[in-house]
Amino acid sequence: MVKAWRWSDVTCPDRKPSWIIPLGNGSISVNWIDVIEQTDMKACLVVGCGDCNIYIYDLETRQLLNILSGHTNYVHCVGATGESCGVSLVSGGEDGAVRSWDIRRNNPEVFSFLPYTESALSRPNLGRFISSVCTAGDWVVVGGGPAASLWNLSTRTMRSKLPPDDGAVFATKIVEDKIYVGGQNPRLHMSNFGGELCNSVESSSSCVYTLEVSVSRDLFLSAGASSTIDIYSLKDHVLMKSFKIKSKS
């Protein structure tokens, strides 16, 4: 199930959720959750689940709007495209497929591709799963067991393989003309759209699961297997601060 709290209630340990959305019989695992805004629709809650489906709800009414079915194993990640090239969402799953969707259509799947079938990307020792997708305009970056790669939604072809060569990919981010990649690697890698390495920086985590960016504040943050969050300058990639998250006893 999906639960939501108001920010003002987060610090109250006994505060009940503002609302709850049950999923199936209650046994469906939630692997990905995000809020997107479509140009001709209200804000939507997008939930990628362990039953191979993606559930889309109206965020205000919590009414189920659509169920996207097509993955043959559980969904790892979902990214919104801003409806570029007639695509609303891109998803990746344990089945190794990257699927694109137009949630305005009765038949929402637009096209799909399998990165692990590309010889330049395939890493059988790591698997075929796709654990990260991110988009910017016509571009989508995907990675997981296969190496990270850049694809074009308009031509539906791969543009480039992205560094690094080793370690599963769990976090990707497109920021202006650079692509950031993190995962089972003690370093974060930045490349251009041609796949050329521009820089790499040391991370406090042996495995990075999350990358977040604030262009207005010239910051990007990484977090992963350790309790430390790293904050870097977006302009020159210098580590500005690291701090640990401690749980209350």
N, C-alpha and C positions, 0 to 999 in steps of 0.2 A: 504494500500500500504506500501511498504518498501522503506525507503530512506536511503542514505548513504552519509556521508561527509568525506573528508580527515581530518586527525588530524590537519594539518596545518591551516585548515579553520574553526575549531570548535569555535575559539574565535572571529570570524568575524560574527556579528549578522545578517548581510544581505546577507551572502554568500549562494548561491543556492546549493542544493545537487549535488554531483558528478554523481549520477545516481538514478533512481527511478524504482521500479518494481511494476506495478499495480497488484492487486489481485482481480480476478473476476470483478464485476461491481463497485468496489471501496467501497462496504459496508461490506466487510469481515474484522472482527477484528483480529488483530495479538496478540496472547497470549504468544508466545514463539519464540525466534529467536536466532540462534547460527551458528557458522561456524565449520565444521568438515572436517577432511582430512582422506580419505580412502586410503588404501595402493595401490590400483590399479586404483584410480580415482583422479581427481583434487579436489581442495578445493571446498566444497559445502556449500551453504547457506541453512539452514534448518529452515522452518517457520511453527510453529504449530498455527492453526487458529480456529476461532469460527464457521466455517462451517463444523467442524468435520474432516477436512483433514490436512495432513502434506505435504507441498510443498517443493521440493528440486530443487535448482537452481545451475548451474555452476557459481561459484563466479566471475570468470573472464569474461565470456561472458553474464552472467545473463540469459542464456537459461534454460527453464524449463526442468528438467531431469525426474522428476517422481512426481506423486501425490499418497500419501499413504492414502487409504480409508479403514475404518473399524470401527473407533470409531462412536458411535451413538449419542454423544453429544460433545461439543467443547473440543478441545485439550488444556490441561493446560501446559504440559511439555514434553520435549524430551531430551534424553541423548544418546551420542555416546558410543559404546562399543569397538571400535577398531577391529571389526569383530570377537570378541571372540565367540566361539561355533556357528559359522555361522550366527551371528546376527550383524547387522550394527548399528541399533538404537533401543531404547526402549522408549515408549511413555506412558503417563498417561492422563486420561481425566475425564470430569465431569460425564461420564457414569460409572465410577468406574473400568474400565478395564485398565490393563497394557498390552500393545501389543509390541511384538518384530518383527523387520523387517530386511530383507536382501535386501537392495536396488539394489543389483546386479541381482536379479532374476526377471523374468517376473511376477511371483506371489509372491510379496515381503513379505507378512505376514508369520512369522514362527510359532509362537504360542502366546497365550494370557492367562491371568489368572485374577481372581477377588479377590483381597485381602479382600474385605468386606464380602465375604462368609466364611472366616475363623473366627471361633468363638472367637479365642484369639485376633483378630484384630478388629472385628466389633464394631463400635460405632455409632449406628443409630441416636443418638441425634446430631451428627456432620455431618453425611451424608456419602455417598459412594465414593465421588470424590477422585481422585489421583492428587495432586498438586505438587509433587516432585518425581523425579527419578534421581538417580546417579549411575554410574557404575565404576567398577574396575576389569579388567580381567573377570573371570566367574561370578562375583558377581554384584547384582543390589539391591540397597536400594530404597524402595518406601514408600510413606506415603501421608496422606491427611486427609480425614475424618477417615478412618481406621488408627490404630496406625502404626508407622513406623515399617518396617520389612525388613529382609535380605533374598534374594532369590538367588538360584544358577541357572545360565542359562544352565548349562550342564545337571543337573538332573531335572530341571524345578520344583523344590520343595522349600518350605520355610525352611530356616535354623533356624531363630530365630525372635522373637518379640523384638523390641528395645524400650528403655525408651525415653520419659516419657509416662505415662499412660493418661495424660490429655492434652487437647488442640489439635487443628488441626495442621498438619505438613505442613510447606511451604518450608523448606530448609533442604537438606541433603548433606553430603559430606563424601566420603571414603578417609581417609588419612592413608596410610600404614596399620597398624593393628587396627586402630580406626575408629569409625563411629560417625559423628557429626550430631546432629538433632536440628533444631530450628523451631519455629512456634508460636502458641498462648500460649506462656508460657514465663514468665519473666526470665527464665534460659535456657542456652544452655546445652545440655546433650551429653556426650561422653561415648560410650560403646565399648566393644570388639565384635568380630564376634559372640560370644555366647549369646549376649544380656545382659551381665552383665554391670551395670553402673560403669564406671571408675572415672568419675568426672562430676561436673556441675558448671557453672559459671554464675554470674548475668549479664544480658544484660540491656543496657540503653533503649531498646524498649520493650514494652509490647507484641509485636508480631514481630518475626524475619522473614523476607522474603528472605534474601540473606546471604549466607556464601561463602567466598572466601579464598583460601589458597595459601601461597607461602612457599613451603618447603625449598627452597634455602635461604630464609630470616628468616626462623623460625617464621612465622607469620600466624595468621588467623584473618579474619575480619568478622564482622557481622553488618547488617543494617536492619532496619525494619520500624515500624510505626512512630518512632520519627525521628527527623532531625540529630540524633547523629550516628556516625559510631564508633564502638568499635574495638580496635586492641589488640589482645592477643598474648602471646608467644605460639607457637605451641608445644614447649617442655613441659612446666609446666603449661600452661593455665592461667598464670597471666595476668591481665589486664595491658597493657603497656601505652595505651593512648586512650582517647575519644575526638572526636572533632565534632562540629556541622557544617552542610552545610547550608549556608545562601544564599538566592537568592538575586540577584541584584535588587534594587528598580528602 
